[in-house]
Amino acid sequence: MRVAHTADLDAATLRTARALLHDVFDTMTADDWEHACGGLHALIHENGELIGHASVVQRRLLHDGRALRCGYVEGVGVRADRRGRGHGAALMTALERVVRGGYDLGALCASDEATAFYAARGWQLWRGPSASFTPDGIRPTPDEDGNLYVLPTTVPLDLDTRLTCDWRDGDVW
């Protein structure tokens, strides 16, 4: 396991991580990769090959009238032939330590296939509506409702109220 900031990873490592995520996710876009950069990456190598990646980046989420510093998890993927061996759990353990030690909360948008994995790790489903700050103001993001998970740390959260994320290109959540 290696945890390093984007700035500390060489171009070859970043290219390899991006290629891994493209293999894991059929719908991976340039924006999705951009979202995974600028924070800390957790990387797992086996026999010199990258087999797992996850990252946590800082975002701002608005909850109950307060802007919270969020450790947002992106790009969690393990090579198909190495799944089911605890690599995903190891990646998340590394990132959850960062979230608990440095952020008001953690958040992520889970695929339908991954919801049970995150719930088993203590991530909680956000039951309230979601929204995003956009160039045109706050806009609901109902397509994401039911897939947003948070990892509470020090700030009390009401999981039934609206949660609003900062703006970014591509998928806002």
C-alpha positions in Angstrom: 0.0 0.0 0.0 1.2 3.4 -0.9 -0.6 6.7 0.0 0.7 9.8 -1.8 -0.5 13.1 -3.0 -1.1 13.6 -6.7 1.9 16.0 -6.8 4.2 13.2 -5.5 3.2 10.7 -8.1 5.2 10.6 -11.3 3.5 10.7 -14.7 3.9 7.0 -15.4 2.1 6.1 -12.1 -0.7 8.5 -12.8 -1.1 7.1 -16.4 -1.2 3.6 -15.0 -3.8 4.5 -12.3 -6.0 6.2 -14.9 -5.7 3.1 -17.2 -6.7 0.8 -14.3 -9.8 2.9 -13.6 -10.7 2.9 -17.3 -10.5 -0.9 -17.2 -12.6 -1.1 -14.0 -15.3 1.4 -15.1 -16.6 1.2 -18.6 -18.0 4.8 -18.3 -14.9 6.5 -16.9 -14.5 10.0 -18.4 -11.8 12.6 -18.4 -13.8 14.5 -15.8 -14.0 11.4 -13.6 -10.2 11.2 -13.7 -9.9 14.9 -13.0 -12.1 14.4 -9.9 -9.8 11.8 -8.6 -6.8 14.0 -8.6 -5.5 16.8 -6.4 -5.7 14.9 -3.1 -4.3 11.7 -1.7 -4.2 8.4 -3.7 -4.1 5.0 -2.1 -2.3 2.5 -4.5 -1.9 -1.2 -4.1 0.7 -3.0 -6.2 1.1 -6.8 -6.5 4.2 -8.2 -8.2 5.1 -4.8 -9.5 1.7 -4.1 -11.1 -0.9 -1.7 -10.0 -4.0 -3.6 -9.0 -6.0 -1.1 -6.9 -6.6 2.6 -6.6 -8.7 5.0 -4.6 -8.4 8.7 -3.8 -9.7 11.3 -1.4 -10.0 15.0 -2.4 -11.2 18.0 -0.5 -14.7 19.4 -1.3 -17.1 21.7 0.4 -20.6 20.4 1.2 -23.4 22.5 2.6 -25.4 20.9 5.4 -27.8 22.6 7.7 -26.6 26.1 6.8 -22.9 25.2 7.4 -20.1 24.7 4.8 -18.3 21.5 5.8 -14.8 20.4 4.8 -15.4 17.0 3.2 -13.0 14.2 2.3 -14.6 13.0 -0.9 -13.7 9.5 -2.1 -13.2 9.0 -5.8 -11.8 6.4 -8.2 -12.1 3.3 -6.0 -11.3 0.3 -8.2 -9.5 -3.1 -8.0 -8.5 -5.0 -11.1 -11.1 -7.7 -11.9 -8.8 -10.6 -11.4 -7.7 -9.4 -7.9 -11.2 -8.7 -6.4 -12.5 -10.5 -3.4 -9.1 -10.6 -1.7 -9.5 -7.6 0.7 -7.8 -5.0 -1.6 -10.8 -2.7 -1.7 -11.1 -2.8 2.1 -7.4 -2.0 2.4 -7.7 1.0 0.1 -10.7 2.3 2.1 -9.0 1.7 5.4 -6.2 4.0 4.3 -8.6 6.7 3.0 -11.0 6.5 6.0 -8.0 7.2 8.3 -7.4 10.4 6.3 -11.1 11.4 6.4 -11.4 10.8 10.1 -8.2 12.7 10.9 -8.6 15.7 8.5 -12.2 16.4 7.6 -15.6 17.2 9.0 -17.1 14.2 7.2 -16.4 11.8 4.3 -18.7 11.4 1.3 -18.9 9.4 -1.9 -21.4 8.5 -4.6 -21.6 4.7 -4.7 -22.4 2.5 -7.7 -25.3 0.2 -7.1 -22.9 -2.8 -6.9 -20.8 -1.1 -4.1 -23.5 0.1 -1.7 -23.3 -3.0 0.5 -19.5 -2.7 0.7 -19.6 0.9 1.9 -22.5 0.3 4.3 -20.7 -2.7 5.9 -17.7 -0.3 6.6 -19.9 2.2 8.5 -20.7 4.6 5.7 -24.3 5.8 6.0 -26.8 6.3 3.3 -27.8 10.0 2.9 -31.6 9.8 3.0 -32.4 13.5 2.4 -32.4 15.2 -1.0 -29.2 16.2 -2.7 -28.3 19.3 -4.6 -25.3 21.2 -6.2 -24.2 24.8 -6.3 -24.1 25.5 -10.0 -23.3 28.7 -11.9 -27.1 29.2 -12.0 -27.6 28.7 -8.2 -28.5 25.7 -6.2 -30.1 22.9 -8.3 -31.5 19.6 -7.1 -29.6 16.4 -8.1 -32.3 13.8 -7.7 -30.6 11.2 -9.9 -27.9 10.8 -7.1 -30.4 10.3 -4.3 -30.1 6.8 -2.9 -26.4 6.5 -3.9 -24.8 9.1 -1.6 -23.0 7.8 1.5 -21.3 9.8 4.3 -18.8 8.9 6.9 -19.5 11.1 9.9 -16.5 12.2 11.9 -16.9 15.1 14.4 -19.8 17.1 13.0 -23.4 15.9 13.9 -25.3 15.2 10.7 -29.0 15.0 10.0 -29.1 12.4 7.3 -32.7 13.4 6.3 -32.0 17.1 5.3 -30.6 18.4 2.1 -26.9 18.0 1.3 -25.4 20.3 -1.3 -22.1 19.8 -3.0 -19.8 22.4 -4.6 -19.7 22.7 -8.4 -17.4 20.9 -10.8 -17.5 19.8 -14.4 -18.9 16.4 -15.2 -20.8 14.5 -12.6 -21.2 16.9 -9.6 -21.4 14.0 -7.2 
